[in-house]
Amino acid sequence: MRGYDVDLATKTKTVRGKSSATGRLTSLAATLIVAASLLTALPAGAATGVETAKLTADTVSDLQALAVPIRNCTTNTTTYYSSVDAASPIFHFCYDWHSGVHAVWALHVIGRMTADPATLGYAASLVPASEVAAEKTYEQANIVDTTGNDPYGFAWMLRLVTERMRSTGDNSLLPLGQYAAAEIQHTVNAMSDADVKTGILAQNHLNLSWAMTQLYEWATYRNNTTMQAWAQGKVTKYWKLASLDSCTASQDASTTAGVFIPACLMRLVAVGVVLGSSASSWISSRIPSGFSVPPYPNVPADHTNALNFSRAYALFYLADLLRQGNAATSASLDDNGAALVNWQIARPAAWTVDYANTHWIAQFGVLAIERFTL
């Protein structure tokens, strides 16, 4: 059933075991004041790791570096994957529709986290409220049920709408978030058992753990208990199947195989996010003692160049999910994730050269760094 969530004036957001009251910000100035106060704050659990300390110190400069190719891609309205991507009333840049969505999301995050009103203002200008209705109509006709967009791109839309409200107090994109959430549910509900399992193991746009994680965060942010219960039911039924345990954490430590989503680590993340602390032991038992992910070598013009960022995102999430019951493993995962980000930031060719392949990779760097700071 495609049920839309309700619009709340205030929300309670629970992410990675932490709760905080969150209300609509009344002005951009208030957002930037809060952001400035956070620039020197250590991420939770970032106590002694050398790599963690470096990423903490470099967070602002890293985000500023990543902003350059992201902003550049939002000005490219001539190079597209297809004519369908070019027809979006709002996201008609950055090569394809879903990349346009997460480019705008990333610029909002960068503007907020670096306390930069110019970047935040530019990001906001890319998604005019006057085009929201037309954009929704476009998505209903062109994006739904398309590989790469449903559910992958819709999951990014949930992040964008949430971030837009968080960083600017503007909820004009809410109809796009509500539609995206309903479509993700519709897509998963229409899948056979075999298709769901395939989606959980997918290492590309088809990955369902990515979509389920974002959907549950959205449902929590919107205080939609019906949607939360739906996600909990699906994750309990499918994600914890013993037959999927052949997808081990160690597979996502490979330096020779992968696409751009670490499917095995993201499966653990989805279980932890959706099922909460009750899944901590289940997750811990699937992370080997001494587990560590080395940097994935960069390959010219290849999607695998995003793996260091996406694996770091998963490691940071797992670190927080395990922080209460397994502090040593949590700290190790945090430092491992920071090492991957630091390594990749130092090799900008992978996220700046060859537009057709790098128009999206810097956004994954922002994804990892934002997760690190939560």
N, C-alpha and C positions, 0 to 999 in steps of 0.2 A: 504494500500500500504506500502510495506517495503522499506522506503527511508532511505539511510544512510546519516549521517551528514558529513559535510566537516571538514577537518583538518585545524585549524586556528593557526597561529603562536602566536597570542595574543588573549585574550578573555576578556570579561567583565562579571563578576560574580555578580548576584544579588540574595541574599539570605536573607529571612526574612526581607525585606524592606530596606536592606542596599546594596549599590553598591560599588564595588571596582575594579580597573583595575588589572587584573591578567595576567602575562606573564609567559612563561616557565622559570623556574629557570635554571641557567646555571651550577650550581654545587651543590653537597651535602653540601659543606661548607656554601654556601649562605643560604641554607634552615635552617641549624642548628643555624646560627647567628640570623636569624629572630626568630626562635623558642625560643632561649634563652631570647630574649628581651621581649617575651610574657609571660614568666613563672610567672611574678609577676603582670600581668595585670588583672584587674577585668573584669568579663563578663559584657556585657551591661545590665544595670538595676539591678545590684547586689549591691544596695546601702546599705541597713541597715539590711537585714534579717540575723538572727543569723545562720540559716542553710546555707544560701548562703555564708556567710563569712567563715564558716567552710569548705565547699566544695572548695571554692577558695583557702584557705590555704593548703588543702590536695590534690589538683588536681594531682600534680606530684607523691606524694607517693601512691595515689590511683591507678594511671595508672601503676606504677611500680609493685604494688601488683597484679593487673589484668593481667599483662604481663606474670606472671609465668605459670598459667594454660593454657594460650593461646599458649605460646611457647611450652609447654609440648605437647599439642595436635598436633602441627605440626611435632613432632617427632614420633608420633604414626602411623605407617604404617602397623599395623597388625590387628587392630580392626575396622571393617567397618559395616555399615548398610547393604550393599550389595556388591557383587563382581563388580557391575557397578561402584560404587563410587571408588573402588580401581583401576580402569582402567584409570582414568584421567591422562593424561601426566603431568599435573602440580598439580592439587588439589587432590592428592591421600593420604590425611591425614586428621586428625580431624573428623573421623567417617563417614562423608558423604560429598558429593561434595560442597553443599552450605555452610556448616560449614567451609570447607577448604578455600573457597573464603573469608568469612568474618573474618576468623582468620588472613589471610594475610593482609587484609585491616586494622584490628585493630593494628597489629604490626607496620605497616607503620605510623598510627596515633600516637601510643605511642612513636615511635622513633622521630617523628617530634615534638610532644608536650613536650617531656621531654628533647629534645636536646641531644639525645643519638645516636651517630653514629653507635654503635655496634648493637643496636636493629634495626635501620633503614637499616643497611647493611644486617643483617640477613633476614629481611623481603624481601628485594629486591632479595636476593639469592634464595628465594623460587619460584620465577616466572621468570625463564630464558627466554629471548627473543627467543632463539632457539626453544622453545617448543610451541610458540604461535600458529603457523599454525596447528600443530597436535592437540593442545587443542581445537581449533575452530572446527576442523573436528570431534573430540570426542563429543563435545557439540551438534553439529548438529545431530549426530546419537543417543545420549544417554540422553541428558538433556532436549531438547525441548519437551514441552507438558507433562512433568512429574510433578506430585504433589510434592510440596516442593521445586522445582527448577524453574518452569516457572509459574508465573512471579517472585516469591519470591527470588530465588537464582540469577536470572538475575538482579534483582534490586540491590542486593548486589554487583554484578559484576560492575555495573555502579559506585558505590561508590569506589570500589577498583581502577578502571582505573583512575578515577578522582583524588583520593588520590595519586596514584603512580606518576602522572604527577605533582601534587602539591608539594609533598615532595621530589621528586628526580629529576624532570625535564625529566623523561623518558616516552616517549609515545609509547613504544613498545607493550603495551597491548591494544592500541586503537582498533585494529580489534575485540577484544573480547567485548569491550564496544559498538561498533557500532552494532555488531551482537545481543548483549543482548537487546539494545534499540529497534531494529527492531522486535525482537521476542516478547517483551512485548506488543508492538502495535498490532502485529499480533494476539496474544492471546486474547487481549481485544476486538479487532474487530470481532473475531470469536464467541464471547459470545452473548447469547440471552439477552434481557432486564432483564429477571428474574435471569439469571446467574450473571450479573453485580451487581445487587442488593444483591444477596447472597454473592458475593465476598466482597462487601463493609462492610457487617456485619460480615464477618468471623473473628474469633479471633485467627487464626493460620496461617500457611503458605499460605493459599488461599486469605488472605486479599489483596484487590486491592488498598486500600488507601496507604498502604506502597509502593506498586509498582508505583503508580501514582506520589507520592511525589518524589521518587527517579528519575523517568523518567523526570519529569519537571525540577528538579535541573540539571540533565544531559543536557537536551536541552538548558537550560539557560547557563550553563558552556560552551557548544559547540556553543552557539549563533545560534541554529537551530530554527528559527522562525516558520518553518513549523510544527515541532514536538510540539512546544509550543502551536500553534493554535489548533492542534489535541487534546492535553490534555485539553485545555480550553473548547473545544466543548464537550468532554466526561464528564468533571466534571460539567459543567453547566447543561447538560442533565440528569445526573444520581445522582450525589452526593448531589445535593440540593433538591431532591424530598422530598415533605412533608411527604410522606409515610415512609421515613427513620428516621423521627424525633422521632419515638418510641425508637430509639437507643440514649439514653440520656447520657450526661456527667456523671450524677450520677451513671449510671450503671458501669462505669469504676472506681468508688470509692468503689466498693464492695470488701469485704474481704473474700467472700465465693464462688464467681463465676468468671470464667475467664479461659483463656488458656495461651497465652503469648503475644498477640497483643491486645492493648486496642482499639477495633474497633470503638467505638463511639468517643473517643478523636481523633483518627487518621482520622476519616472522617472530623472533623473540621480542622485538620492540612492540609489535602489534599486540601480542598476548599480554605483555606487561602494562601497556597503556590502557587497554580495554578491560582487563580483568583486575588490574590493580595489585595491591600488596599480596593478595592470595596467590599470585603467580610467581612470587619471588623465588621460592625454592625450585620450582619447575624451570625457571630461567637459569638459575645458578648451576643446576645439574647439567645444563647443556653448554656451559662455557668451560672449556678445559683448564686445568691448572696451568698457570704460566702463559695463558693465551695472549698472543700478540699479533697484530696485523702489520706487516712491513709495507712500505710505500709500493704502490703499483707503478711500474715503469711507464712513462709517457710514450705514446705512439703517435706519430704525425697523423692528423685528421682522423681521429678515432674516438668513439663514444666512451671508451674505457678511461679516457683522461679525466672523467668526472668521478671515477671510483674512489680516489683518495678523499675527496670531499664527502661523497655519499656514505662511505664506510665510517668516516669520522662522525658524521651525523648520528649514525646508528650506535656507535661506541659511546658517544656522549649521552645518548638517551638511556642506554643500558646501564651506564655508570650511575645515573640518577635513580633508575629503578631499583638498583641494588644497594644504594647508599646506606640505607638503614640497617640491613642485615649482613652486609658483606663489604665492609669499608675498604679492606685491602684491595679486593678485586675492583671495586668502584674507582679507587684512586688510580689503579693501573690502567683501567679502560679510559679514564679521562686523559691521562698523560699520553696514551697511545693515540687517541683521537687528535690531540693537540699536535703530536709529532707529524701525523699525516697532513694536517692543514698547513703546518709550518713548511713542510717539505714541498707541498704543491704551490703554495704562495711564492716560494723562491724560484719557481719554474713557470713564469707567466706565459711562455709561448703556448702552453697547453690550453690556456683560457683566453688568449688574445689573437692568435694567428689562425687563419683559414676560417672565415666567417661562417660558412655553411656547417662547420662542425663545432665552432666555439661560441656561437651566438647565445648559448644557454649554460655553459659550464661555470662561468663566474657566479651565476645565481646559486649554484649548488655550494659554492664557497660561502656565500652569505647564509645559506641554510645551515651549514655546519657551525659557523661562528655564532649565529644567533642561538642555536641550541646549546652551545658551549656556555653562553652567558646566563642561561636560565637556571 
